[in-house]
Amino acid sequence: MSRLSSKTLYFLSTFAITLPIDQLTKCWIVDRFAYGEVQVVIPEFFNLTHVRNPGGAFSLLADLPQAWSQIFFLGTGLLAIGLLLMFLTRLEDDERLSAMAIGAVLGGAIGNLTDRIVYGAVIDFLDFRLWGGYIWPTFNMADSWIVCGVAILMLGVFLEPESESESESESESEPEPPIAAEERGE
């Protein structure tokens, strides 16, 4: 029997946590809140609000006819899932943090895709009021997993140490500084 690689174990563990949390929280909202119902949790800061978003992030393309919206978001969701799995296969076994980030993004993507199939829109419920009366767009746990996972992947790209082969090839291609006249004995 073959043993799971380290990256696969981290990926599956994260995915197995993020997707159920997303779906359980949405089921809880749908079961306990009428559409549009608001429950103040922290006055002037945080509410639980049952809304449905037929569009993308920040309600992007929410005004599309429902048939086109479903086709577009199901298609892009499936494409994203395929690309995430492809990216996962290209990770080295020791890239555990990236594997966890992909697990989080995939859990969120499948969570929101599930909503689109079951409800025709994404269930959102986390409603924050910020300073100056600004209201952040209502979101859900899947959105949180996606944002955190993408942020971790981006940090990994920017903070990844330069490999030895990259630094060697750069040093080989850099021209030698000119030798001063006194160093040449002139």
N, CA and C atoms as a LAMMPS dump frame, in Angstrom:
ITEM: TIMESTEP
0
ITEM: NUMBER OF ATOMS
558
ITEM: BOX BOUNDS ff ff ff
-5.0000000000000000e+02 5.0000000000000000e+02
-5.0000000000000000e+02 5.0000000000000000e+02
-5.0000000000000000e+02 5.0000000000000000e+02
ITEM: ATOMS id mol type element x y z
1 1 1 N 0.849 -1.178 0
2 1 2 C 0 0 0
3 1 3 C 0.891 1.237 0
4 2 1 N 0.589 2.188 -0.882
5 2 2 C 1.422 3.371 -0.999
6 2 3 C 1.036 4.415 0.053
7 3 1 N 2.032 5.101 0.535
8 3 2 C 1.844 6.132 1.551
9 3 3 C 1.648 7.479 0.866
10 4 1 N 0.765 8.325 1.415
11 4 2 C 0.536 9.647 0.847
12 4 3 C 1.776 10.513 1.017
13 5 1 N 2.063 11.326 0.01
14 5 2 C 3.187 12.254 0.135
15 5 3 C 2.835 13.311 1.173
16 6 1 N 3.841 13.972 1.659
17 6 2 C 3.66 15.004 2.676
18 6 3 C 2.755 16.123 2.165
19 7 1 N 3.004 16.601 0.942
20 7 2 C 2.184 17.693 0.406
21 7 3 C 0.731 17.25 0.243
22 8 1 N 0.505 16.006 -0.164
23 8 2 C -0.858 15.509 -0.337
24 8 3 C -1.582 15.423 0.997
25 9 1 N -0.881 14.995 2.015
26 9 2 C -1.466 14.904 3.352
27 9 3 C -1.865 16.291 3.873
28 10 1 N -0.99 17.271 3.703
29 10 2 C -1.297 18.635 4.141
30 10 3 C -2.446 19.222 3.327
31 11 1 N -2.42 18.996 2.034
32 11 2 C -3.487 19.477 1.16
33 11 3 C -4.839 18.88 1.566
34 12 1 N -4.89 17.561 1.685
35 12 2 C -6.149 16.889 2.02
36 12 3 C -6.659 17.274 3.406
37 13 1 N -5.74 17.415 4.363
38 13 2 C -6.153 17.811 5.717
39 13 3 C -6.802 19.193 5.704
40 14 1 N -6.19 20.129 5.008
41 14 2 C -6.73 21.487 4.945
42 14 3 C -8.059 21.493 4.205
43 15 1 N -8.123 20.801 3.096
44 15 2 C -9.362 20.72 2.314
45 15 3 C -10.477 20.087 3.149
46 16 1 N -10.135 19.046 3.905
47 16 2 C -11.129 18.337 4.726
48 16 3 C -11.631 19.178 5.9
49 17 1 N -10.943 20.243 6.216
50 17 2 C -11.399 21.162 7.269
51 17 3 C -12.184 22.325 6.662
52 18 1 N -11.646 22.917 5.599
53 18 2 C -12.245 24.147 5.056
54 18 3 C -13.608 23.93 4.415
55 19 1 N -13.759 22.913 3.598
56 19 2 C -15.034 22.695 2.909
57 19 3 C -16.172 22.4 3.888
58 20 1 N -16.01 21.485 4.834
59 20 2 C -17.114 21.251 5.777
60 20 3 C -17.463 22.473 6.633
61 21 1 N -16.455 23.222 7.085
62 21 2 C -16.762 24.42 7.878
63 21 3 C -17.579 25.39 7.046
64 22 1 N -17.184 25.591 5.801
65 22 2 C -17.934 26.489 4.921
66 22 3 C -19.379 26.019 4.767
67 23 1 N -19.554 24.766 4.427
68 23 2 C -20.903 24.264 4.165
69 23 3 C -21.76 24.214 5.431
70 24 1 N -21.163 23.856 6.569
71 24 2 C -21.927 23.814 7.821
72 24 3 C -22.382 25.205 8.247
73 25 1 N -21.51 26.204 8.097
74 25 2 C -21.911 27.562 8.477
75 25 3 C -23.018 28.081 7.568
76 26 1 N -22.953 27.76 6.3
77 26 2 C -24.005 28.201 5.367
78 26 3 C -25.325 27.49 5.658
79 27 1 N -25.267 26.2 5.959
80 27 2 C -26.493 25.467 6.32
81 27 3 C -27.108 26.055 7.585
82 28 1 N -26.272 26.415 8.54
83 28 2 C -26.752 27.014 9.78
84 28 3 C -27.48 28.327 9.486
85 29 1 N -26.908 29.148 8.63
86 29 2 C -27.537 30.429 8.271
87 29 3 C -28.866 30.189 7.555
88 30 1 N -28.869 29.313 6.565
89 30 2 C -30.09 29.045 5.79
90 30 3 C -31.193 28.486 6.687
91 31 1 N -30.841 27.613 7.646
92 31 2 C -31.82 27.007 8.547
93 31 3 C -32.378 27.982 9.585
94 32 1 N -31.58 28.959 9.998
95 32 2 C -31.975 29.812 11.119
96 32 3 C -32.338 31.25 10.752
97 33 1 N -32.005 31.687 9.554
98 33 2 C -32.255 33.068 9.153
99 33 3 C -33.11 33.104 7.894
100 34 1 N -34.098 33.957 7.891
101 34 2 C -34.847 34.216 6.663
102 34 3 C -33.948 35.02 5.734
103 35 1 N -34.189 34.932 4.461
104 35 2 C -33.412 35.708 3.502
105 35 3 C -33.525 37.197 3.858
106 36 1 N -32.394 37.873 3.994
107 36 2 C -32.378 39.289 4.342
108 36 3 C -32.383 39.574 5.836
109 37 1 N -32.6 38.554 6.664
110 37 2 C -32.639 38.759 8.109
111 37 3 C -31.255 39.121 8.641
112 38 1 N -31.233 40.046 9.604
113 38 2 C -29.991 40.537 10.195
114 38 3 C -30.032 40.304 11.699
115 39 1 N -28.936 39.783 12.237
116 39 2 C -28.788 39.684 13.685
117 39 3 C -27.525 40.447 14.07
118 40 1 N -27.687 41.482 14.879
119 40 2 C -26.549 42.275 15.336
120 40 3 C -25.769 41.447 16.356
121 41 1 N -24.476 41.299 16.11
122 41 2 C -23.607 40.564 17.025
123 41 3 C -22.791 41.562 17.848
124 42 1 N -22.134 42.494 17.18
125 42 2 C -21.401 43.578 17.829
126 42 3 C -21.935 44.873 17.211
127 43 1 N -22.713 45.651 17.97
128 43 2 C -23.334 46.851 17.404
129 43 3 C -22.323 47.758 16.689
130 44 1 N -22.753 48.263 15.537
131 44 2 C -21.951 49.183 14.721
132 44 3 C -20.685 48.548 14.132
133 45 1 N -20.534 47.206 14.273
134 45 2 C -19.323 46.575 13.736
135 45 3 C -19.593 45.265 12.996
136 46 1 N -20.339 44.325 13.616
137 46 2 C -20.489 42.996 13.007
138 46 3 C -21.903 42.471 13.164
139 47 1 N -22.463 42.015 12.029
140 47 2 C -23.791 41.401 11.982
141 47 3 C -23.714 40.066 11.257
142 48 1 N -24.647 39.204 11.545
143 48 2 C -24.896 38.025 10.714
144 48 3 C -26.089 38.4 9.84
145 49 1 N -25.917 38.318 8.539
146 49 2 C -26.947 38.744 7.594
147 49 3 C -27.052 37.713 6.483
148 50 1 N -28.23 37.145 6.295
149 50 2 C -28.428 36.147 5.247
150 50 3 C -28.702 36.855 3.919
151 51 1 N -27.694 36.819 3.035
152 51 2 C -27.862 37.351 1.679
153 51 3 C -27.381 36.309 0.684
154 52 1 N -27.771 36.503 -0.555
155 52 2 C -27.335 35.599 -1.628
156 52 3 C -26.744 36.418 -2.751
157 53 1 N -25.584 36.001 -3.215
158 53 2 C -24.86 36.722 -4.249
159 53 3 C -24.844 35.898 -5.533
160 54 1 N -25.578 36.335 -6.55
161 54 2 C -25.554 35.596 -7.817
162 54 3 C -24.307 35.902 -8.642
163 55 1 N -23.528 36.913 -8.233
164 55 2 C -22.338 37.311 -8.972
165 55 3 C -21.069 36.749 -8.361
166 56 1 N -19.976 37.385 -8.717
167 56 2 C -18.674 36.982 -8.19
168 56 3 C -18.303 37.851 -7.015
169 57 1 N -17 37.973 -6.778
170 57 2 C -16.508 38.8 -5.677
171 57 3 C -17.041 40.218 -5.824
172 58 1 N -17.481 40.797 -4.714
173 58 2 C -18.05 42.144 -4.688
174 58 3 C -19.245 42.264 -5.641
175 59 1 N -19.967 41.162 -5.829
176 59 2 C -21.155 41.084 -6.695
177 59 3 C -20.847 41.367 -8.16
178 60 1 N -19.624 41.143 -8.567
179 60 2 C -19.234 41.319 -9.964
180 60 3 C -20.112 40.451 -10.858
181 61 1 N -20.64 41.014 -11.901
182 61 2 C -21.498 40.347 -12.9
183 61 3 C -22.814 39.825 -12.304
184 62 1 N -23.252 40.391 -11.199
185 62 2 C -24.498 39.942 -10.568
186 62 3 C -25.718 40.267 -11.425
187 63 1 N -25.579 41.21 -12.343
188 63 2 C -26.717 41.613 -13.176
189 63 3 C -26.87 40.774 -14.442
190 64 1 N -25.988 39.819 -14.651
191 64 2 C -26.132 38.939 -15.818
192 64 3 C -27.42 38.125 -15.688
193 65 1 N -28.032 37.776 -16.806
194 65 2 C -29.174 36.849 -16.713
195 65 3 C -28.722 35.566 -16.008
196 66 1 N -29.628 34.969 -15.219
197 66 2 C -29.247 33.831 -14.378
198 66 3 C -28.629 32.681 -15.173
199 67 1 N -29.16 32.375 -16.331
200 67 2 C -28.6 31.268 -17.123
201 67 3 C -27.144 31.556 -17.496
202 68 1 N -26.858 32.767 -17.943
203 68 2 C -25.489 33.124 -18.313
204 68 3 C -24.586 33.154 -17.083
205 69 1 N -25.113 33.671 -15.993
206 69 2 C -24.354 33.733 -14.747
207 69 3 C -23.954 32.335 -14.294
208 70 1 N -24.904 31.414 -14.304
209 70 2 C -24.62 30.042 -13.878
210 70 3 C -23.562 29.398 -14.778
211 71 1 N -23.718 29.552 -16.082
212 71 2 C -22.748 28.971 -17.017
213 71 3 C -21.364 29.561 -16.778
214 72 1 N -21.302 30.89 -16.663
215 72 2 C -20.016 31.553 -16.478
216 72 3 C -19.34 31.13 -15.181
217 73 1 N -20.069 31.208 -14.062
218 73 2 C -19.449 30.923 -12.77
219 73 3 C -19.196 29.439 -12.563
220 74 1 N -20.028 28.568 -13.099
221 74 2 C -19.731 27.128 -13.015
222 74 3 C -18.509 26.804 -13.862
223 75 1 N -18.429 27.389 -15.05
224 75 2 C -17.277 27.152 -15.926
225 75 3 C -15.973 27.654 -15.32
226 76 1 N -15.991 28.886 -14.816
227 76 2 C -14.764 29.42 -14.217
228 76 3 C -14.406 28.685 -12.926
229 77 1 N -15.426 28.24 -12.186
230 77 2 C -15.162 27.461 -10.974
231 77 3 C -14.489 26.14 -11.298
232 78 1 N -14.996 25.449 -12.306
233 78 2 C -14.391 24.173 -12.711
234 78 3 C -12.985 24.373 -13.264
235 79 1 N -12.791 25.448 -14.015
236 79 2 C -11.456 25.763 -14.525
237 79 3 C -10.492 26.024 -13.373
238 80 1 N -10.933 26.798 -12.388
239 80 2 C -10.093 27.096 -11.223
240 80 3 C -9.719 25.816 -10.478
241 81 1 N -10.677 24.923 -10.309
242 81 2 C -10.408 23.655 -9.626
243 81 3 C -9.35 22.863 -10.387
244 82 1 N -9.489 22.787 -11.695
245 82 2 C -8.507 22.079 -12.511
246 82 3 C -7.113 22.689 -12.404
247 83 1 N -7.04 24.015 -12.451
248 83 2 C -5.745 24.692 -12.352
249 83 3 C -5.114 24.499 -10.969
250 84 1 N -5.934 24.539 -9.928
251 84 2 C -5.416 24.317 -8.571
252 84 3 C -4.831 22.917 -8.422
253 85 1 N -5.549 21.934 -8.95
254 85 2 C -5.044 20.552 -8.857
255 85 3 C -3.772 20.377 -9.68
256 86 1 N -3.705 21.047 -10.825
257 86 2 C -2.494 20.982 -11.643
258 86 3 C -1.32 21.627 -10.896
259 87 1 N -1.583 22.776 -10.271
260 87 2 C -0.553 23.456 -9.501
261 87 3 C -0.075 22.573 -8.343
262 88 1 N -1.023 21.888 -7.691
263 88 2 C -0.67 20.994 -6.589
264 88 3 C 0.285 19.895 -7.062
265 89 1 N 0.015 19.311 -8.215
266 89 2 C 0.871 18.232 -8.706
267 89 3 C 2.285 18.715 -9.01
268 90 1 N 2.456 19.999 -9.269
269 90 2 C 3.777 20.542 -9.595
270 90 3 C 4.581 20.954 -8.369
271 91 1 N 3.95 20.925 -7.2
272 91 2 C 4.673 21.279 -5.976
273 91 3 C 5.642 20.168 -5.595
274 92 1 N 6.749 20.567 -5.005
275 92 2 C 7.676 19.596 -4.432
276 92 3 C 7.045 19.04 -3.161
277 93 1 N 7.475 17.866 -2.728
278 93 2 C 6.881 17.231 -1.547
279 93 3 C 7.06 18.051 -0.275
280 94 1 N 8.146 18.844 -0.195
281 94 2 C 8.386 19.621 1.017
282 94 3 C 7.661 20.975 1.034
283 95 1 N 6.89 21.289 0.011
284 95 2 C 6.159 22.56 -0.057
285 95 3 C 4.793 22.415 0.624
286 96 1 N 4.855 22.173 1.924
287 96 2 C 3.638 21.882 2.696
288 96 3 C 2.734 23.095 2.853
289 97 1 N 3.318 24.268 3.086
290 97 2 C 2.502 25.469 3.267
291 97 3 C 1.733 25.803 1.986
292 98 1 N 2.378 25.668 0.851
293 98 2 C 1.693 25.899 -0.427
294 98 3 C 0.592 24.862 -0.64
295 99 1 N 0.853 23.634 -0.249
296 99 2 C -0.167 22.587 -0.377
297 99 3 C -1.37 22.896 0.508
298 100 1 N -1.112 23.406 1.712
299 100 2 C -2.216 23.792 2.602
300 100 3 C -2.992 24.964 2.002
301 101 1 N -2.279 25.925 1.433
302 101 2 C -2.934 27.082 0.824
303 101 3 C -3.831 26.64 -0.337
304 102 1 N -3.345 25.716 -1.136
305 102 2 C -4.162 25.201 -2.242
306 102 3 C -5.377 24.459 -1.693
307 103 1 N -5.207 23.721 -0.611
308 103 2 C -6.333 23.039 0.026
309 103 3 C -7.389 24.027 0.499
310 104 1 N -6.947 25.164 1.052
311 104 2 C -7.886 26.192 1.514
312 104 3 C -8.622 26.83 0.339
313 105 1 N -7.878 27.185 -0.702
314 105 2 C -8.503 27.81 -1.88
315 105 3 C -9.48 26.836 -2.53
316 106 1 N -9.079 25.589 -2.656
317 106 2 C -9.961 24.591 -3.273
318 106 3 C -11.2 24.349 -2.419
319 107 1 N -11.034 24.278 -1.097
320 107 2 C -12.192 24.125 -0.214
321 107 3 C -13.173 25.268 -0.392
322 108 1 N -12.648 26.494 -0.478
323 108 2 C -13.503 27.65 -0.693
324 108 3 C -14.162 27.653 -2.054
325 109 1 N -13.39 27.319 -3.073
326 109 2 C -13.938 27.311 -4.44
327 109 3 C -15.05 26.278 -4.578
328 110 1 N -14.835 25.094 -4.041
329 110 2 C -15.869 24.056 -4.139
330 110 3 C -17.071 24.419 -3.264
331 111 1 N -16.821 25.068 -2.127
332 111 2 C -17.924 25.517 -1.281
333 111 3 C -18.833 26.499 -2.006
334 112 1 N -18.237 27.495 -2.656
335 112 2 C -19.048 28.469 -3.395
336 112 3 C -19.672 27.854 -4.639
337 113 1 N -18.97 26.948 -5.28
338 113 2 C -19.527 26.26 -6.448
339 113 3 C -20.734 25.408 -6.041
340 114 1 N -20.643 24.77 -4.889
341 114 2 C -21.758 23.981 -4.366
342 114 3 C -22.987 24.864 -4.156
343 115 1 N -22.78 26.054 -3.594
344 115 2 C -23.892 26.994 -3.402
345 115 3 C -24.555 27.331 -4.732
346 116 1 N -23.755 27.593 -5.742
347 116 2 C -24.315 27.961 -7.05
348 116 3 C -25.174 26.825 -7.614
349 117 1 N -24.731 25.595 -7.396
350 117 2 C -25.496 24.449 -7.9
351 117 3 C -26.768 24.252 -7.083
352 118 1 N -26.67 24.332 -5.754
353 118 2 C -27.808 24.053 -4.871
354 118 3 C -28.795 25.215 -4.807
355 119 1 N -28.279 26.448 -4.664
356 119 2 C -29.143 27.608 -4.435
357 119 3 C -29.244 28.564 -5.626
358 120 1 N -28.378 28.409 -6.617
359 120 2 C -28.359 29.338 -7.749
360 120 3 C -27.6 30.619 -7.441
361 121 1 N -27.044 30.726 -6.248
362 121 2 C -26.261 31.891 -5.818
363 121 3 C -25.426 31.474 -4.607
364 122 1 N -24.451 32.298 -4.261
365 122 2 C -23.592 32.011 -3.121
366 122 3 C -24.227 32.581 -1.852
367 123 1 N -24.268 31.786 -0.796
368 123 2 C -24.791 32.224 0.496
369 123 3 C -23.699 33.02 1.21
370 124 1 N -23.994 34.277 1.53
371 124 2 C -23.072 35.131 2.28
372 124 3 C -23.743 35.529 3.588
373 125 1 N -22.945 35.757 4.633
374 125 2 C -23.551 36.079 5.924
375 125 3 C -22.674 36.883 6.882
376 126 1 N -21.39 36.994 6.629
377 126 2 C -20.502 37.758 7.507
378 126 3 C -20.525 39.217 7.06
379 127 1 N -21.059 40.083 7.913
380 127 2 C -21.376 41.458 7.537
381 127 3 C -20.676 42.422 8.49
382 128 1 N -19.591 43.06 8.006
383 128 2 C -18.806 43.965 8.837
384 128 3 C -19.059 45.423 8.477
385 129 1 N -19.19 46.252 9.503
386 129 2 C -19.326 47.707 9.371
387 129 3 C -17.995 48.295 9.827
388 130 1 N -17.371 49.071 8.971
389 130 2 C -16.065 49.62 9.297
390 130 3 C -16.173 51.1 9.632
391 131 1 N -15.056 51.746 9.866
392 131 2 C -15.022 53.15 10.246
393 131 3 C -15.656 54.029 9.161
394 132 1 N -16.161 55.147 9.606
395 132 2 C -16.738 56.114 8.679
396 132 3 C -18.014 55.639 8.009
397 133 1 N -18.679 54.645 8.574
398 133 2 C -19.918 54.147 7.991
399 133 3 C -19.722 53.214 6.798
400 134 1 N -18.473 52.871 6.478
401 134 2 C -18.224 51.978 5.347
402 134 3 C -18.673 50.563 5.686
403 135 1 N -19.375 49.945 4.77
404 135 2 C -19.846 48.567 4.957
405 135 3 C -19.073 47.673 3.989
406 136 1 N -18.32 46.743 4.533
407 136 2 C -17.588 45.784 3.694
408 136 3 C -18.609 44.84 3.07
409 137 1 N -18.44 44.454 1.809
410 137 2 C -19.392 43.518 1.199
411 137 3 C -19.505 42.221 2.017
412 138 1 N -20.723 41.78 2.212
413 138 2 C -20.985 40.57 2.985
414 138 3 C -20.291 39.383 2.306
415 139 1 N -19.715 38.498 3.112
416 139 2 C -18.959 37.369 2.579
417 139 3 C -19.218 36.125 3.415
418 140 1 N -18.494 35.041 3.124
419 140 2 C -18.696 33.772 3.83
420 140 3 C -17.339 33.137 4.148
421 141 1 N -17.364 31.976 4.747
422 141 2 C -16.118 31.293 5.105
423 141 3 C -15.322 30.875 3.87
424 142 1 N -16.007 30.465 2.805
425 142 2 C -15.302 30.07 1.582
426 142 3 C -14.473 31.236 1.052
427 143 1 N -15.057 32.426 1.059
428 143 2 C -14.32 33.607 0.606
429 143 3 C -13.089 33.825 1.478
430 144 1 N -13.234 33.614 2.779
431 144 2 C -12.106 33.771 3.702
432 144 3 C -11.003 32.768 3.393
433 145 1 N -11.388 31.512 3.157
434 145 2 C -10.377 30.485 2.838
435 145 3 C -9.648 30.845 1.55
436 146 1 N -10.396 31.31 0.549
437 146 2 C -9.788 31.659 -0.741
438 146 3 C -8.792 32.794 -0.568
439 147 1 N -9.197 33.856 0.123
440 147 2 C -8.316 35.009 0.313
441 147 3 C -7.068 34.611 1.103
442 148 1 N -7.234 33.873 2.176
443 148 2 C -6.077 33.44 2.982
444 148 3 C -5.15 32.538 2.174
445 149 1 N -5.715 31.595 1.447
446 149 2 C -4.896 30.683 0.64
447 149 3 C -4.116 31.409 -0.443
448 150 1 N -4.767 32.329 -1.142
449 150 2 C -4.082 33.091 -2.189
450 150 3 C -2.998 33.975 -1.572
451 151 1 N -3.286 34.587 -0.424
452 151 2 C -2.284 35.428 0.243
453 151 3 C -1.056 34.597 0.625
454 152 1 N -1.266 33.405 1.134
455 152 2 C -0.142 32.535 1.508
456 152 3 C 0.656 32.146 0.267
457 153 1 N -0.021 31.817 -0.815
458 153 2 C 0.687 31.477 -2.054
459 153 3 C 1.506 32.662 -2.568
460 154 1 N 0.926 33.858 -2.515
461 154 2 C 1.648 35.044 -2.981
462 154 3 C 2.854 35.337 -2.094
463 155 1 N 2.68 35.232 -0.782
464 155 2 C 3.81 35.442 0.118
465 155 3 C 4.913 34.429 -0.157
466 156 1 N 4.511 33.196 -0.426
467 156 2 C 5.493 32.164 -0.739
468 156 3 C 6.3 32.5 -1.973
469 157 1 N 5.643 33.064 -2.973
470 157 2 C 6.341 33.441 -4.208
471 157 3 C 7.328 34.574 -3.929
472 158 1 N 6.888 35.575 -3.168
473 158 2 C 7.74 36.733 -2.922
474 158 3 C 8.822 36.488 -1.877
475 159 1 N 8.563 35.602 -0.937
476 159 2 C 9.521 35.367 0.138
477 159 3 C 10.37 34.118 -0.063
478 160 1 N 10.122 33.399 -1.149
479 160 2 C 10.865 32.168 -1.413
480 160 3 C 12.34 32.489 -1.619
481 161 1 N 13.219 31.79 -0.906
482 161 2 C 14.644 32.069 -1.093
483 161 3 C 15.078 31.685 -2.502
484 162 1 N 16.049 32.412 -2.993
485 162 2 C 16.562 32.156 -4.332
486 162 3 C 17.308 30.83 -4.329
487 163 1 N 17.029 29.993 -5.313
488 163 2 C 17.708 28.696 -5.362
489 163 3 C 19.15 28.882 -5.791
490 164 1 N 19.988 27.9 -5.49
491 164 2 C 21.412 27.98 -5.823
492 164 3 C 21.618 28.074 -7.325
493 165 1 N 20.842 27.342 -8.105
494 165 2 C 21.029 27.363 -9.556
495 165 3 C 20.688 28.728 -10.13
496 166 1 N 19.675 29.424 -9.552
497 166 2 C 19.329 30.762 -10.029
498 166 3 C 20.436 31.753 -9.716
499 167 1 N 20.988 31.693 -8.499
500 167 2 C 22.036 32.641 -8.114
501 167 3 C 23.319 32.37 -8.891
502 168 1 N 23.624 31.102 -9.189
503 168 2 C 24.816 30.764 -9.969
504 168 3 C 24.686 31.282 -11.387
505 169 1 N 23.503 31.11 -12.014
506 169 2 C 23.34 31.56 -13.391
507 169 3 C 23.377 33.078 -13.473
508 170 1 N 22.87 33.779 -12.441
509 170 2 C 22.925 35.234 -12.434
510 170 3 C 24.363 35.712 -12.273
511 171 1 N 25.149 35.049 -11.407
512 171 2 C 26.53 35.487 -11.197
513 171 3 C 27.381 35.198 -12.426
514 172 1 N 27.066 34.146 -13.171
515 172 2 C 27.806 33.832 -14.389
516 172 3 C 27.513 34.843 -15.483
517 173 1 N 26.318 35.399 -15.522
518 173 2 C 25.959 36.31 -16.593
519 173 3 C 26.34 37.752 -16.291
520 174 1 N 26.701 38.074 -15.054
521 174 2 C 27.094 39.431 -14.699
522 174 3 C 28.513 39.687 -15.188
523 175 1 N 28.725 40.826 -15.842
524 175 2 C 30.095 41.114 -16.323
525 175 3 C 31.008 41.438 -15.144
526 176 1 N 32.284 41.132 -15.325
527 176 2 C 33.281 41.425 -14.3
528 176 3 C 33.491 42.932 -14.265
529 177 1 N 33.672 43.497 -13.078
530 177 2 C 33.929 44.937 -12.999
531 177 3 C 35.297 45.238 -13.61
532 178 1 N 35.442 46.412 -14.19
533 178 2 C 36.748 46.748 -14.781
534 178 3 C 37.816 46.854 -13.712
535 179 1 N 39.034 46.49 -14.087
536 179 2 C 40.164 46.537 -13.152
537 179 3 C 40.752 47.926 -13.217
538 180 1 N 40.955 48.503 -12.043
539 180 2 C 41.537 49.854 -11.978
540 180 3 C 42.978 49.823 -12.465
541 181 1 N 43.456 50.964 -12.952
542 181 2 C 44.795 51.069 -13.506
543 181 3 C 45.857 50.676 -12.493
544 182 1 N 45.692 51.084 -11.209
545 182 2 C 46.704 50.759 -10.207
546 182 3 C 46.745 49.27 -9.912
547 183 1 N 45.589 48.569 -10.066
548 183 2 C 45.576 47.126 -9.833
549 183 3 C 46.29 46.391 -10.955
550 184 1 N 46.291 46.979 -12.169
551 184 2 C 46.971 46.353 -13.292
552 184 3 C 48.469 46.661 -13.288
553 185 1 N 48.88 47.521 -12.381
554 185 2 C 50.294 47.862 -12.304
555 185 3 C 50.672 49.007 -13.204
556 186 1 N 49.758 49.826 -13.622
557 186 2 C 50.085 50.95 -14.516
558 186 3 C 50.368 52.184 -13.755
